[in-house]
Amino acid sequence: MPQIPTSMGDKEILTDSLSSQKMITETYNTFCNECASPQLRQDFFNILKEEHDIQADLFYEMQSRGWYQTKPAQPQDVSAANSKFK
């Protein structure tokens, strides 16, 4: 029978944390979109921003370790997207 690892390494922990943060921000975004109370909506917006900040921190940490690589956008692609959504 194969042995199941009992602990996760840094990469797996950060990957799991980033995935969790993505789900959390999706949920708070839905709460903000569907909230009828202006004060409660503002509270959800504040929480959503905090969760996005956590998500960004995790992303940058993974990126700095070479575990989440993105390719730079080409100027013509940025220009095309900008034109498309104006």
C-alpha positions in Angstrom: 0.0 0.0 0.0 1.4 3.5 -0.9 2.4 5.7 2.0 0.3 8.8 2.4 2.3 11.9 3.3 1.4 13.3 6.7 2.6 16.8 6.2 2.5 19.4 3.5 5.5 21.4 2.3 5.6 25.2 2.0 4.5 25.1 -1.7 1.5 22.9 -1.0 0.5 25.1 2.0 0.7 28.3 0.0 -1.1 26.8 -3.0 -3.9 25.6 -0.7 -4.0 29.0 1.0 -4.2 30.9 -2.3 -7.0 28.6 -3.6 -8.9 29.2 -0.3 -8.5 33.0 -0.6 -9.8 32.9 -4.1 -12.9 31.2 -2.9 -13.3 33.5 0.0 -13.1 36.6 -2.2 -15.7 35.1 -4.6 -18.0 34.6 -1.6 -17.6 38.1 -0.2 -18.0 39.6 -3.6 -21.4 37.8 -3.9 -22.4 39.1 -0.5 -21.5 42.6 -1.6 -23.5 42.3 -4.8 -26.6 41.0 -3.0 -26.6 43.0 0.2 -29.7 45.3 0.7 -28.3 47.1 3.7 -25.9 49.9 2.8 -24.0 49.7 6.1 -23.7 45.9 5.9 -22.7 46.2 2.3 -19.9 48.6 3.3 -18.8 46.2 6.0 -18.6 43.4 3.4 -16.6 45.7 1.1 -14.1 46.3 3.9 -13.8 42.6 4.5 -13.5 41.9 0.8 -10.6 44.4 0.5 -8.8 42.8 3.4 -9.3 39.3 1.8 -7.9 40.6 -1.5 -4.9 42.0 0.3 -4.3 38.6 1.9 -4.7 36.9 -1.5 -2.2 39.4 -3.1 0.3 38.7 -0.3 0.1 34.9 -0.9 0.3 35.4 -4.7 3.5 37.6 -4.4 5.1 35.2 -2.0 4.5 32.3 -4.3 5.7 34.3 -7.3 8.9 35.3 -5.5 9.6 31.7 -4.8 9.0 30.8 -8.5 5.9 28.7 -7.7 3.4 30.9 -9.5 4.7 32.3 -12.8 2.9 34.7 -15.0 3.9 36.0 -18.4 4.0 39.8 -18.9 1.2 41.2 -21.0 2.4 42.4 -24.4 1.7 46.1 -25.1 -0.5 45.3 -28.1 -2.6 42.9 -26.0 -3.1 45.6 -23.3 -4.1 48.1 -26.0 -6.5 45.6 -27.6 -8.2 44.9 -24.3 -8.4 48.5 -23.4 -10.1 49.3 -26.8 -12.5 46.4 -26.4 -13.8 47.5 -23.1 -14.1 51.3 -23.7 
